[in-house]
Amino acid sequence: MHRVARYAPVLAAFLALTVAGCSNEDKPDAKGQLTMQGTVHASQAADGTPCWEFQSAKGKAYELEPAQVPPELLVDGAQATIVAKPRTGFSYCKVGTIVDVVGLNPTSASSS
């Protein structure tokens, strides 16, 4: 029993790191920006309004506002690494957290 207690802090730290590494959340940096890899999807709201969604590689959905996104990103199936800043506001599409894209690095898959 005494041996187990001696290793408890090490085991707790290992468990915490393992759980943190398995998180499907995209984590903001010190500026509140998210850097994410993922795929763009085009869809429509119930009223026919065109919608753009960015599905991160970690599985989280973000709504892209076309006026706040570089036009080359608005291609269904485009894959990219983006830097985005979450924001609040009204959404017709309701596909995920609304983000403004502040940086873009298209991947090779989107240039074929």
C-alpha positions in Angstrom: 0.0 0.0 0.0 2.8 2.4 0.8 4.3 1.9 -2.7 1.1 2.8 -4.4 0.8 6.0 -2.4 4.3 7.0 -3.5 3.4 6.7 -7.2 -0.1 8.3 -6.9 1.1 11.8 -8.1 2.8 10.3 -11.1 -0.3 8.2 -12.0 -2.6 11.2 -11.5 -0.4 13.4 -13.9 -0.3 10.6 -16.5 -4.1 10.2 -16.3 -4.6 14.0 -16.6 -2.4 14.2 -19.7 -4.0 11.2 -21.3 -7.5 12.6 -20.8 -6.4 16.1 -22.1 -4.9 14.4 -25.2 -8.1 12.6 -26.0 -10.3 15.8 -25.9 -12.2 16.5 -29.0 -12.3 20.3 -28.3 -10.2 22.7 -30.3 -8.3 24.9 -27.8 -7.9 28.7 -28.2 -4.5 30.3 -27.9 -3.7 33.3 -25.7 -5.4 35.6 -28.3 -8.6 33.5 -28.2 -7.9 32.2 -31.7 -8.3 28.6 -32.8 -5.9 26.9 -35.3 -7.6 23.9 -36.8 -7.3 21.5 -39.7 -10.5 20.4 -41.3 -13.0 20.4 -44.2 -15.5 22.9 -45.5 -19.0 21.7 -46.2 -21.8 23.6 -48.1 -25.4 23.2 -46.9 -28.6 25.0 -46.6 -30.7 26.2 -43.7 -34.4 25.2 -43.6 -35.4 28.4 -45.4 -32.9 27.7 -48.2 -30.2 30.2 -47.0 -26.8 28.9 -48.1 -24.6 27.8 -45.2 -20.9 27.1 -44.9 -19.6 24.8 -42.2 -16.0 24.0 -41.2 -15.7 20.5 -39.7 -12.5 20.4 -37.7 -10.3 17.2 -37.7 -11.3 16.9 -34.0 -15.0 16.6 -35.0 -16.3 20.0 -33.9 -18.5 22.0 -36.3 -18.0 25.8 -36.9 -20.2 28.1 -38.9 -18.4 30.2 -41.5 -19.8 33.6 -42.3 -19.1 34.2 -46.0 -18.3 37.9 -45.5 -15.6 36.9 -43.0 -14.0 34.1 -44.9 -11.4 34.3 -47.8 -13.4 33.3 -51.0 -11.0 30.5 -51.9 -12.1 28.7 -48.7 -15.8 28.6 -49.8 -15.6 25.4 -51.8 -17.5 22.3 -50.7 -15.0 19.7 -49.7 -12.0 22.1 -49.4 -9.5 21.1 -46.9 -7.5 23.7 -45.0 -5.8 24.7 -41.9 -7.5 27.9 -40.6 -6.9 30.3 -37.8 -10.3 31.5 -36.6 -11.7 33.6 -33.9 -15.0 32.6 -32.4 -17.7 35.2 -32.1 -21.3 35.6 -31.0 -24.1 36.6 -33.2 -27.4 35.4 -34.8 -27.1 32.3 -37.0 -29.7 31.1 -39.5 -27.7 28.0 -40.2 -27.1 26.8 -36.6 -24.4 24.4 -37.6 -21.9 25.3 -34.9 -20.0 28.1 -33.3 -19.7 31.1 -35.5 -16.1 32.0 -36.4 -14.3 34.7 -38.4 -11.3 33.3 -40.3 -8.2 35.4 -39.7 -5.7 33.1 -41.5 -5.8 30.3 -44.1 -3.4 27.6 -45.2 -5.1 25.4 -47.9 -3.9 21.8 -47.8 -2.7 20.0 -50.9 -6.0 18.1 -51.2 -7.9 21.3 -52.0 -5.5 22.4 -54.8 -6.0 19.2 -56.9 
